[in-house]
């Protein structure tokens, strides 16, 4: 039966309307339903902690500090790229000792509270260090580096505290582990996007030290979060009991590491990070060089990095919507393989092949940054989800911090290794003849972790990894009393 033109128009109109509704559902309604689901399953206050720590302190703060620190070391302190690469590694030392912060937040209450004092301490430490960098003129390099390390420590302590909340939620709600890591990643990426988008302009207007002054405000929000936190007080412990709890914590950690399901992913976590040499500072000096590089302005550098944050956000959305139910090993294998290929884009750029192809530097670097950050995020998210499933009950904050510190030790080695590589190849503030060789060596080293992916369990990401007995609360007086294991406002039922 033939349809009339009017009927045909009605069918076309309905089809077009259905497509629009489907797109609207994908872009708006589905994310809203996802957020509402997490709020219903967890607690609205959980989002406040995540937004302040991941979105503001880490995301926005990192976005602003990354560009300002690069220009501060380059223009204020006049250091070489190899030295800057080493100093960037030193700034990350507080993240290496995260288990110490985690152990204190799990075991040692301050004035009867386990979480609130550590948020306040972290915010004050970061605030004071940023003000020192901002207000002091002609600051000695050693003192400047100490202030940068102290600021990094403040962010790390706040990160450990909120990580404990996320980890315990992942244990009590294993099916939501991927969703919570995606929430944390989205908050961090959006914060980084905003910070990086503004960083170049702010550095141009106020200088690196002026940006450090603004960072003291983000640290102040962490203090505010600690002061407003609704946390039930804990019973104070004597020194002897605290020592006993430290011993219990050590035994629990040692017992957990004896499981092959734990030590093998930890070994992969360390080796994959350590073998991916960082030469970011060499690339940054080249970006801003007037002779060999494209001589990008501060605003251009900030905008390039902001596109990288967009790539990171795209990686999170891809993982959340399409990859989170695939086995850990499969996702990591393909992400590592793509990471090797994406690393070679830097080689095309430094050898100026892109100009021979008629592709402008800025456009090519933006594509490079988006692709590399997207792949990096897809590789990192399953490792985060897996790490959250390796933590024994009662030691969530400490053990997750320990796992993350293993990764940071690997990045510390890769940062120093990259600095040594740049120094050995004589890449300086003005000489970049061998930068291409550093990129080739870095790309070849990235092949090694692909052969080590068998260390990652090929298990369902929605199932448990640890034996059941490691996930049950210990009877008697555990390392953490169950009533006070986390912030009541974040994890408990709404009062």
N, C-alpha and C positions, 0 to 999 in steps of 0.2 A: 504494500500500500504506500503510495507516494505521499510525502509530507509537503504541506504547503510552505511557501516562503516564510510565512509568519511563524509556523511551527518550528521551522528550521532555525529562525532567529531566536525563538524561545529556548531551544535546546542549546544553542551556542552561548546564549546569555547565562543559562544555568551552569554550563560547563565552566565558563569564565569565572562565575561567582564562586563555584566550588574550588577552583584553583586559588583564587584570592583568599578564601577562607582557610584553605590548607596551608598557604604561606603564612597567613596571620597566626594560625595555630602553631606553626613551627617556630616563628620568631618571637611571639609574645605569649600566647596562652600556655604552651608547653613549659617554658621556663617558669611562669608564674605558678603553674600546678606543681612543678618540681620544688620550688621554694616553699610553697604551702605544705607540701608533704613533709619536708624536712622540719618545718616549724611544728607540725603536728606530732611527728615522731620524737623530736628532741625538745627544744625549748627556744622561745624567741630570744632569750638572753644569750644563747649560744652564738647567735649571729652578731651580737654586739661585740663579744670578745674576738670573734674571727675578723670582723671588719676593722676594729681598732688595731689589732696586732698584725694581721696579715695585710689588710688593705691600706692602713695608714702608716703604721710604724715600719713595716717591711716594704710594702709595695710603693707607696708614695715616698717614704723616706729613702728607700734604695734608689728610686728613680731620680730624686733630686741630688742625692749624694754621689751617685756614680759619675755624672759629668763634672760636678764641682770638684770632686777629688782628683779626677784626671787632670783638670786644668790647674788645680792647686799644686799638685806635684810637678807639673810641667812648667808652669809660669811663675808660681810663687817660690817653690823650693828648687827649681832649675835642675831636676834630676834626669838621668839618662833613662831611656825606655826599659833597659834591662833592670836597672835599679827600681824603677816604678813597679815593674812586674813583681819583683821580690817584696816590695813594701805592701803591695796589694795582698800578697800571701800572708804577711805578718798581721795585717788588719783582720784577717779571718781566724786568727788563733783563738779568740774567745768562743768561736763556734766549734773548734776542735775539742774543747774541754766542756762541752755541753753536758756530759754525764754528771759532772760535779754540780752544776746548777740543778739538774734534774733530781739528783740524789738529795740535795738539801730541800727542794720543794716537796719531795715525797716523804721525807723522814723527819725534818727539823721544822716544827712550827715556831713562828715568831709572834710573841704576845698572844699565843693561842690560835693563830691563823696560819694556814699552810700556803695560801695562794696570794692573798691580798698584799702582804708585805713585800713579796718578790716583784709584783707588778710595780708597786710604788718605788722600790729600790731601783728597778730597771729603768723606769722613766726618769728619775732624778739623776742617775748616773749618765744617761745619754744626754739629758738637758744640760748638765754642767759642762760636759766635755765639748758639746757643740758651741756653748757660749764662750769657752776658752778659745776655741779656734776662731770664732767670729770677732771677738773684741781685742785679742792680743795682736799687737803689731810686731812684725819681723820675728815671728815665733821660730825658735830653734827647731831644726828638723827632728831631733830626738823627742822634744816635748810635743811637737805637732803629731808625730807618729803615735806617741803615747795617748794623746787625746783621741785620735782616730780609733785606736784599739779600745779605749774606754767606751766610746760611743757604740762601737760594734758589740761590746760586751753587754751594754744595756739592751740592745735589740735582741741579742741572743738569749738573755735571761727571760725576757717577756715571751720569746718564741717557745722556750722550753715549757713555760707554764701553760700556755694555750695548747701546746702539743699534747700535754698530758690529758687534757679534756677530750681532744679529738681522738686520741688513741683509745681511751676507755670507752668512748661511744662506739668505736669500731669493734671493740671486743663484745660489748653488750648487744650491738646491732650489726652483725657481720655483713648482712646484705646491703647496708648503707655505707660501708667503708669507702667504696669508690665515689659515692655521691658526696661524702664529707670532704674527701681529698679534692674533688672537683670544686666544691664550694670554696675551700681554702685557696685553691689555685686561681679561681676566677677573681676572688677578692684581691689577691696579690697582683694578678695581671692587670686588673682595672686600675689599681693604685699605681702600679708601675707605668701604665700608659699615661695617666694624668701627670705623674711626676716627670717622666721623661719628656713629655710634650712641652712642659713648662720649663724644664731644666736649662736648656740652651738660652732661652730668652732671659731667665732670671740670672744666670751667670753673666750674660752680656750686660744686664742692667745694674746688678749689685755686686758682681764679682763672686768668686768662690766663697770668700769669707761671709759675704752677705747671705748666701744660700745656707751656710751653716747656722746662721742666726735663725732663719726660718725653720730649720730642722729641730731647733729647740722646742718649737711649738708642737710638732708631731710627738716629741717625747713627752710633752706635758699632757697630751691626751692619754698616754699610757698611765701616768700618775692618776689622772682623773678616773680612769677605768678601775684602778685598784682601790681608790677611795670610795667609789660608788658600788663596789662589788658586794653582793649579798652572799656572804659566806658564813656558815655555821662555825663557831669557835671549836677548837680541838683541845683535848686534854694536854696540858703541858707535861713534858717528859724530863726526868732527871738525866744527868750526864751519863750515868751508867746505862740507863735504858736506851738512850740515843746511840751509844756505842754498840749495844746489842743489836739494835735495828740496822746499823751500818753493816754489821757482820752478817745478819740475815739477808740483807740486800746483796752483799757480795756472793753469798752462797747461791742465792736465787739466780743471779746473773751467770755464775759459772755453770750451774746445772742447765740453764737454758742453752748456753753455747755448746753444750755437749751433743745436742741434737744436730744431726746432719742437715735437717731442714732449716736450721738457723745459721750455722757457720758457713755453709756453702754460699748462700746469697750474700752474706757479709763479705766474704772473700771477693765475690764478683763486684760488689758495690765499691770496694776499695780499689781493685785493679782497674776497673773501667774508668774511674775518676782519675787515678794517678797516671794512666797511660794517654789520656787526652790532654796533651800539653797546652797550656794557655799562653798565647802570644798576643793577647788583646791589646796590651800597651804598645807593642810594636806597631800593630795595625792603627791604633789611635794616633800615634806620632806621625805615621805615614799619611793618614787622612788629612791632618792639619799642616802638612809640609808644603811649602811654596815651590819647591824645586821638583821633587819627584812625585809628590802626591797631588790630589785634587784641591788642596787648600780649602777645606770646608770651614765655614764659620761656626761659632758656638751654637747658633740657632739650628744650623744644618745638622750638626752632630746630635743635638738633642732630638730633632725630628726623626733622624735615622733610627735612633734607639727606641723612639716611641713606636715606630712601625714594627720593631722587633717585639715590643709588648703586644701589639696586635697579633703578630704571628704566634706568640705564646698563648694568647687567648683562643685563637683558632685551634691550636693543638689541644687545649683543654676541652673545647666543644666537640672536636672530633673524637677524642677519647671517651667523653661522657656519653655521646649519642651512638657511637658505632663500635668502639673497641673495648669498652670496659668489661664485657663478658667473655672476651677471648682469653685463653691461657696466658699467663705472664710471659712465659718464654717466647711465644710466637710474636707478641707485640714488641718485646725488647729486641729480638733478633732483627726484625725488619727496620725498626727505628735505628739501630746501630748501623745497618747496611746503608740506609739513606744518609746517615750522619757522615759517613766517609765521603760520599759523593758531594754532599753539600759543602764540606770543607774545601773541596777543590775549586769552589766558586771564588774564594779569596785569591787563588793562584791566577785565575783568569783576570781578575781585577788588577793585581799587582804587576802582571806582565803586560797590562794595557791591551789585552786581546779584545776586551769589550769595546774599546774605542775603534779598533779596526773593523769591528762588526757594526759600528754605528750606534752603539748603545751608550748613552751618557753615564758618567760615573755615578751620579746621584741615584738614578733610576736602578742601575745594576746593584749598587750597595743596598738599596732598600729591599730589592728582591732577595738578595743574599741574606740580609738580616731577618726578614720574615720567614724564609724557608728554614734557616738554621735554628731559630728560636722555636718554631713550630715542632720540628723534629725533636729537639731537645726536650720539650715539654712532654711529647708523646712517650719518649723514652723514660722520663723521670716519674710520671704519674703511676705506672704499674709498680715501680720500685717503692714508691711511697705507700701504696696500698698494701703491698707485700710486707713492708716493714711494720706497718700498723698491726699486722696479723702475727708477727713474731714476738710480741711483747707479752710476758706472763702477767697474770692478774695480780694487782697490788703493786706492781713496779712499772706501770705504764710510762710515766714521765721519764724515769731514769733510763729504762731500756730503750725507749724510742730515741731519747737524746743520745744514747750510746751508739745506736745504729746510724743516726745522722752525723755523729762526730766521725765515724769511720769514713763516711763519704767526704766530710770536710778535710780529714787528713789526706785523703786522696787528692782533693782539689788543691790543698796546700802544697803537696809534692809537685803537682802539675804546674802550679803557678811558679814555684821556684825553679822547676825544671825548664819552664819556658823562659824564665829570666836568664838562666845559665846558657840556654840555647841561643838566645838573642845576643848575649855577651860574646859567646864563642864564635858566632858568625859575624861579629862586629857590626851589628845593627845599632846605630846611635841616633841622637837627636836629628842628625842631618844626613846620615849615610844609610841607605836602604837597599844596597845592591844585592845583598844575600837574603832579603826578607822572603823571596820566593822559595828559597831552599828550606827555610824554617817552616813554611806552609807545607811543603812536600813531606818533610820529616814528621810533622804533626799528623798529617793524613795517613801516612803509613802506620804509625803507632795506633791509630784508631781501628786498624784491622784486627789487632790482637784480641780485644774483648769479644769480637764476634765468635772466635773459637772457644771462648769461655762461657758461652751462654748456657751450656749444659748445667752449670751450677745453679741456675734458676729453676725452681720447681715448675713443672708443666701441669699445674693444677688449676682447678676452677677458682677464679678470683672471688667467688661468692661463698666459698667454703672455708673451714678452719684449716690452718697449717700446723699449728702446735697440737700436741696431744691434749686430750680433754682435761686431764688432771692439772695441766699448766694454766688452764684458763679459769679454773675455779678459785674463788676466794679462799685463802688459807684460813683454816679454823684457828680459834684462839685469838691471840693478839697478833694480827698480821702487821706487815710493814706499814700499812695504812688502815685505819679503822674504816669499816665500810660506810659508816654514816658520814664520814668526812673525806671520802676518797677524792672528791672533786668539788668544785664550786656548786653549792646548792642552787644558785641562781641560773647556772648554765645547764646543769644536767638534771636537776630534780623537777618534780611536778610544780606547776605554777601555784604559788601560795594563794 
